[in-house]
Amino acid sequence: MTRLVVTLAAVMWVASCSGDGDGSTPVDAPDALGSYAVGHQTFSVFDAEREDRELAVDVWYPVDKTDAATEPRTEYTLQSFFTLASEVAVDDLPVSSERPLAFLVFSHGFGGINTQSTQLMEALASHGFIVASPEHTGNTALDRSDENPAEKRVPDVSLVIDRMFELSNTPGDAFEGRIDESKVGVLGHSFGGATAMGMVAGWAGADADPRVKAIGVIAGGVGSDNFSEEVLATVTEPTILLVGTLDPLLENHNYVFDRMPKAEGLFKVEVTGANHTHFANVCAIGDLLLDELGLTQDQWPDIGAEALIQPYDDTCTDDVFPIAEATRLQNLYMVAHFKRFLLGQTGYDRFLTAAYANANEPAVSFVAK
């Protein structure tokens, strides 16, 4: 199998000395890997109430580092004949002995893949989160047969939460006793960002899921066509909005930010020069096709990758905002947000301020309410 090593580029490996609460307890730097190794599993879930709808699911989870030291790394299957390999995750290792752990669900973009943001998944797992990412059947890169995909999104995520809770309560399962059911968050990119908002606001006929306590919206389709002012005004869950200034969906984030007065924490992060696909694996996948498989862009449609051509050209050349830096910033803000609002680690408050961005992140415009 052809493979490409994906690195968490441009990350810091030194823990931050920011305090937790009274300032005396150090916290791990949110843009570096955390203190855990990372495990990875795949399985399918079925929904008997929706004609046995099947979702393929990838799960990343914390692993005790001694269990992962010498094991071969995960290779994420993109097509039957090539994979995208990780320097971080290892398949099928035991879940960390520490328990219980917070749980996150990631929702991919419209017509996307559930491994579109593996570096973010790995970063979150290394910081102590179990992270599940379903592939939304009928609205994927290879299958866009669903004519009403929005209607499936919130129920899909709720199904994954149901199933992971079941595993956590199943004697002898690898996830037995590992999930803290009071600490659940959802994040997503693009259409998946709308899914994350839908989990707390309701969307496309589906009610909000009260188990979700915090969300992250990345370049999200969260405009007025999906969420009314009246609905947004009811949302109380902590929310972080991350978007590039070259993304047409920037105005969606402005719309939401101005209409969520009850959110416990509300943050808007704008990355100057980043576009819509700076927050996904488009460069790693495109480089794999070009450099490892030797496929020219003219050949990409033959393997179902035609939709990757324009994002790759817009995102992965030397004269645009560096993809490694976009990845680092995405990891920084999502890790800090969920560690603060799911785990209650107040040492991460300092990362969620305009003062921190102004002093340390020149590409970031940060606003909080």
MARTILUM-806387 format. One line per 3 residues: their letters; for each residue x, y, z of C-alpha. Coordinates in Angstrom, 1 decimal, always signed. Example, Ala and Ser with C-alpha at 12.3 -4.5 7.8 and 13.67 -1.06 7.14 Angstrom:
MARTILUM-806387
AS) +12.3 -4.5 +7.8  +13.7 -1.1 +7.1
END
This chain:
MARTILUM-806387
MTR) +0.0 +0.0 +0.0  +1.2 +3.5 -0.8  +1.4 +5.6 +2.3
LVV) +2.2 +9.1 +3.4  +3.3 +10.1 +6.8  +1.2 +12.9 +8.3
TLA) +3.0 +15.0 +10.9  +1.6 +17.4 +13.4  +3.8 +20.1 +12.0
AVM) +4.8 +23.3 +13.7  +3.6 +22.2 +17.2  +5.3 +23.0 +20.4
WVA) +6.4 +20.2 +22.6  +6.9 +22.2 +25.7  +4.0 +22.4 +28.2
SCS) +2.6 +25.8 +29.0  +3.1 +27.1 +32.5  -0.3 +28.7 +32.5
GDG) -2.0 +28.1 +35.8  -5.3 +26.2 +36.5  -7.5 +28.2 +38.7
DGS) -5.2 +29.8 +41.2  -2.3 +29.8 +38.7  -0.3 +27.1 +40.5
TPV) -1.2 +24.1 +38.3  +0.5 +23.9 +34.9  -1.6 +22.9 +31.9
DAP) -0.5 +21.2 +28.7  +0.1 +23.5 +25.7  -3.1 +23.2 +23.6
DAL) -1.2 +23.4 +20.3  +1.1 +20.5 +21.2  +0.3 +16.9 +21.7
GSY) -0.9 +16.1 +25.2  +0.3 +13.6 +27.7  -1.4 +10.5 +26.2
AVG) -0.6 +8.3 +23.3  -3.4 +7.9 +20.8  -5.4 +4.8 +19.9
HQT) -7.7 +4.3 +16.9  -10.5 +1.9 +16.1  -13.1 +1.6 +13.4
FSV) -16.6 +0.0 +13.6  -20.1 +0.5 +12.3  -23.3 +1.5 +14.1
FDA) -26.9 +0.8 +13.1  -30.1 +2.7 +13.8  -33.1 +0.3 +14.0
ERE) -35.4 +3.3 +14.2  -34.2 +4.6 +10.8  -34.4 +1.4 +8.7
DRE) -31.1 +0.1 +10.1  -29.2 +3.1 +8.8  -25.5 +2.2 +9.0
LAV) -22.7 +4.6 +9.8  -19.0 +3.8 +9.6  -17.3 +5.3 +12.6
DVW) -13.6 +6.0 +13.4  -12.8 +6.5 +17.1  -9.6 +8.1 +18.5
YPV) -8.9 +7.7 +22.2  -6.3 +8.3 +24.9  -3.8 +5.5 +25.5
DKT) -1.2 +5.0 +28.2  +2.1 +5.9 +26.5  +3.8 +2.6 +27.7
DAA) +1.3 +0.7 +25.6  +2.0 +2.5 +22.4  +5.8 +3.0 +22.4
TEP) +6.8 +0.3 +19.9  +3.6 -0.3 +18.0  +3.2 +0.4 +14.2
RTE) +1.2 +3.5 +13.4  -2.3 +3.7 +11.9  -3.0 +3.9 +8.2
YTL) -6.3 +5.6 +7.4  -7.9 +4.1 +4.4  -9.0 +6.7 +1.8
QSF) -9.6 +4.3 -1.1  -9.2 +0.5 -1.4  -5.7 +1.0 -2.8
FTL) -4.1 +3.8 -0.8  -3.9 +5.1 +2.7  -2.9 +8.1 +4.7
ASE) -0.6 +7.2 +7.5  -0.1 +8.8 +10.9  +2.9 +9.3 +13.1
VAV) +0.7 +9.5 +16.1  -2.2 +7.0 +16.3  -2.0 +3.2 +16.8
DDL) -4.8 +0.8 +16.0  -6.7 -1.3 +18.6  -4.6 -0.5 +21.7
PVS) -6.3 -0.6 +25.2  -8.0 +2.6 +26.2  -6.1 +4.5 +28.9
SER) -6.6 +3.1 +32.4  -7.7 +6.6 +33.5  -11.4 +6.9 +33.8
PLA) -13.9 +8.4 +33.1  -13.0 +10.5 +30.1  -14.8 +13.3 +28.2
FLV) -16.4 +12.4 +24.9  -16.5 +14.3 +21.6  -18.2 +13.7 +18.2
FSH) -16.8 +15.2 +15.1  -19.0 +15.8 +12.0  -17.5 +16.0 +8.6
GFG) -18.3 +18.5 +5.8  -20.9 +18.2 +3.0  -19.9 +15.3 +0.8
GIN) -16.8 +14.7 +2.9  -15.1 +11.9 +4.7  -14.9 +11.2 +8.4
TQS) -11.1 +11.2 +8.3  -10.9 +14.7 +6.9  -9.4 +16.2 +10.1
TQL) -7.2 +13.4 +11.5  -4.6 +15.7 +13.0  -7.3 +17.5 +15.1
MEA) -8.8 +14.1 +16.2  -5.3 +12.9 +17.2  -4.6 +16.1 +19.1
LAS) -7.8 +16.0 +21.1  -7.3 +12.3 +21.9  -3.8 +13.0 +23.1
HGF) -5.3 +15.6 +25.5  -7.6 +13.0 +27.1  -10.7 +13.0 +25.0
IVA) -12.4 +10.1 +23.3  -13.4 +11.3 +19.8  -15.8 +9.6 +17.4
SPE) -16.3 +10.6 +13.8  -19.1 +9.1 +11.8  -19.3 +9.0 +8.1
HTG) -22.7 +10.4 +7.2  -24.0 +7.8 +4.8  -25.5 +9.3 +1.6
NTA) -23.5 +12.5 +2.0  -19.9 +11.4 +1.5  -17.2 +11.9 -1.0
LDR) -18.2 +8.7 -2.9  -21.9 +8.7 -2.2  -24.1 +11.8 -2.4
SDE) -27.4 +9.9 -2.9  -29.2 +11.5 +0.1  -31.4 +14.3 -1.2
NPA) -32.1 +15.6 +2.4  -28.8 +15.2 +4.2  -29.4 +17.9 +6.8
EKR) -32.3 +15.8 +8.3  -29.9 +13.0 +9.0  -27.1 +14.9 +10.7
VPD) -28.3 +15.5 +14.2  -29.9 +12.0 +14.5  -26.6 +10.5 +13.3
VSL) -24.6 +12.2 +16.0  -27.1 +11.3 +18.7  -26.9 +7.7 +17.5
VID) -23.1 +7.7 +17.9  -23.5 +9.1 +21.4  -26.0 +6.4 +22.2
RMF) -23.7 +3.7 +20.9  -20.6 +4.9 +22.7  -22.6 +5.2 +26.0
ELS) -23.7 +1.6 +25.4  -20.1 +0.4 +25.0  -19.1 +2.3 +28.1
NTP) -21.8 +0.4 +30.0  -21.0 -3.0 +28.5  -18.9 -5.3 +30.8
GDA) -15.8 -6.4 +29.1  -15.9 -3.9 +26.3  -12.7 -1.9 +25.5
FEG) -14.6 +1.3 +26.4  -16.2 -0.1 +29.6  -16.4 +2.6 +32.2
RID) -14.3 +5.0 +30.1  -16.9 +7.7 +29.2  -18.2 +10.4 +31.5
ESK) -21.7 +10.8 +30.2  -21.9 +14.3 +31.7  -19.0 +15.6 +29.6
VGV) -20.1 +15.4 +25.9  -19.1 +17.9 +23.2  -19.6 +18.1 +19.4
LGH) -17.5 +19.8 +16.8  -17.6 +19.9 +13.0  -16.3 +21.5 +9.8
SFG) -18.5 +23.2 +7.2  -21.8 +21.3 +7.0  -20.5 +19.5 +10.1
GAT) -20.2 +22.9 +11.8  -23.9 +23.3 +11.2  -24.4 +19.8 +12.6
AMG) -22.6 +20.9 +15.8  -24.8 +23.9 +16.1  -27.8 +21.7 +15.5
MVA) -26.9 +19.5 +18.4  -27.6 +22.4 +20.8  -30.1 +24.5 +18.8
GWA) -32.0 +21.8 +16.9  -31.9 +21.6 +13.1  -33.8 +20.3 +10.0
GAD) -36.6 +18.9 +12.1  -34.4 +17.3 +14.8  -34.5 +18.5 +18.4
ADP) -31.3 +19.5 +20.2  -29.6 +16.8 +22.2  -29.4 +17.8 +25.9
RVK) -26.4 +15.6 +26.5  -24.2 +17.9 +24.5  -22.6 +20.5 +26.8
AIG) -20.2 +22.4 +24.5  -19.6 +22.8 +20.7  -17.0 +23.8 +18.2
VIA) -18.0 +25.3 +14.8  -15.2 +25.2 +12.2  -16.0 +27.2 +9.0
GGV) -19.6 +26.3 +9.6  -22.7 +26.7 +7.5  -24.5 +28.4 +10.4
GSD) -26.3 +31.2 +8.6  -29.9 +32.4 +8.8  -31.0 +29.8 +6.3
NFS) -30.2 +27.1 +8.9  -30.7 +28.9 +12.2  -33.1 +31.7 +13.0
EEV) -32.4 +34.5 +15.5  -35.0 +33.1 +17.8  -33.4 +29.6 +17.9
LAT) -29.9 +31.0 +18.4  -31.1 +33.2 +21.3  -32.0 +30.0 +23.2
VTE) -28.5 +28.4 +23.1  -26.7 +28.4 +26.4  -23.9 +25.9 +25.7
PTI) -20.3 +27.3 +25.4  -19.5 +27.8 +21.7  -16.3 +28.5 +19.8
LLV) -16.4 +29.7 +16.2  -13.3 +29.2 +14.0  -13.1 +30.5 +10.5
GTL) -10.6 +31.9 +7.9  -11.0 +35.5 +6.6  -11.0 +34.2 +3.0
DPL) -13.9 +31.8 +3.7  -17.3 +32.9 +2.2  -18.8 +31.5 +5.4
LEN) -17.2 +34.1 +7.5  -20.4 +36.1 +7.5  -22.2 +33.1 +8.9
HNY) -20.0 +33.2 +12.0  -20.6 +36.9 +12.4  -24.3 +36.3 +12.2
VFD) -24.2 +33.6 +14.9  -21.8 +35.5 +17.2  -24.2 +38.5 +17.3
RMP) -27.2 +36.4 +18.2  -26.2 +34.1 +21.0  -26.6 +36.2 +24.2
KAE) -27.2 +33.3 +26.5  -24.1 +31.2 +25.7  -22.0 +30.5 +28.8
GLF) -18.9 +31.2 +26.7  -18.9 +32.5 +23.2  -15.7 +32.9 +21.2
KVE) -15.0 +34.0 +17.5  -11.6 +33.2 +16.1  -10.7 +34.5 +12.6
VTG) -7.5 +33.4 +10.9  -6.2 +36.0 +8.5  -5.5 +34.5 +5.1
ANH) -7.1 +31.1 +5.7  -9.8 +29.8 +3.5  -12.6 +27.2 +3.9
THF) -10.3 +24.1 +3.4  -7.4 +25.2 +5.6  -9.0 +23.2 +8.4
ANV) -9.0 +19.8 +6.7  -6.5 +17.3 +5.3  -6.7 +18.5 +1.7
CAI) -3.0 +19.1 +1.4  -1.9 +15.8 +2.9  -4.3 +13.9 +0.6
GDL) -3.4 +16.0 -2.5  +0.3 +15.5 -1.8  -0.2 +11.8 -1.5
LLD) -1.9 +11.6 -4.9  +0.8 +13.7 -6.6  +3.9 +12.6 -4.9
ELG) +3.3 +9.1 -3.7  +0.9 +7.8 -6.3  +2.2 +9.9 -9.2
LTQ) -1.3 +10.9 -10.3  -1.6 +14.3 -12.0  -4.6 +16.4 -11.3
DQW) -6.0 +15.4 -14.7  -6.2 +11.9 -13.3  -7.9 +12.8 -10.0
PDI) -11.4 +12.6 -11.3  -10.7 +8.9 -12.3  -10.5 +8.0 -8.6
GAE) -13.3 +10.2 -7.4  -11.1 +13.1 -6.3  -12.2 +15.8 -8.8
ALI) -13.7 +17.9 -5.9  -10.2 +18.0 -4.3  -8.6 +19.9 -7.2
QPY) -9.7 +23.5 -6.5  -9.3 +23.3 -2.7  -5.8 +21.9 -3.2
DDT) -4.9 +24.7 -5.6  -6.4 +27.3 -3.2  -4.9 +25.9 +0.0
CTD) -1.6 +24.1 -0.6  +0.7 +26.3 -2.6  +3.7 +28.3 -1.2
DVF) +2.0 +31.7 -1.6  -1.0 +31.1 +0.6  -1.4 +30.8 +4.4
PIA) +0.6 +27.8 +5.6  -1.6 +24.7 +6.2  +0.6 +23.6 +9.1
EAT) -0.1 +26.9 +10.9  -3.8 +26.6 +10.2  -3.7 +23.1 +11.7
RLQ) -1.8 +24.3 +14.8  -4.3 +27.1 +15.4  -7.3 +24.8 +14.9
NLY) -5.8 +22.4 +17.5  -5.0 +25.2 +19.9  -8.4 +26.7 +20.0
MVA) -10.4 +23.4 +20.0  -8.3 +21.8 +22.6  -8.4 +24.9 +24.9
HFK) -12.1 +25.3 +24.4  -13.1 +21.7 +25.3  -10.6 +21.4 +28.1
RFL) -12.0 +24.5 +29.7  -15.7 +23.9 +29.2  -16.0 +20.1 +29.4
LGQ) -13.2 +19.4 +31.9  -13.4 +22.6 +33.8  -9.7 +23.3 +33.6
TGY) -9.6 +27.1 +34.1  -5.9 +27.2 +33.3  -7.0 +27.3 +29.6
DRF) -8.9 +30.5 +30.1  -5.8 +32.5 +29.1  -5.7 +31.0 +25.7
LTA) -9.3 +32.1 +25.1  -8.7 +35.8 +25.2  -7.9 +38.6 +22.8
AYA) -4.9 +39.5 +25.0  -3.3 +36.0 +24.3  -4.0 +36.2 +20.6
NAN) -2.6 +39.8 +20.3  +0.6 +38.8 +22.1  +1.2 +35.4 +20.6
EPA) -0.9 +34.7 +17.4  -0.4 +37.5 +14.8  -2.7 +35.8 +12.3
VSF) -5.6 +35.6 +14.7  -8.4 +38.0 +15.4  -10.1 +36.9 +18.7
VAK) -13.4 +38.2 +20.2  -15.2 +36.9 +23.2  -18.5 +37.5 +24.8
END
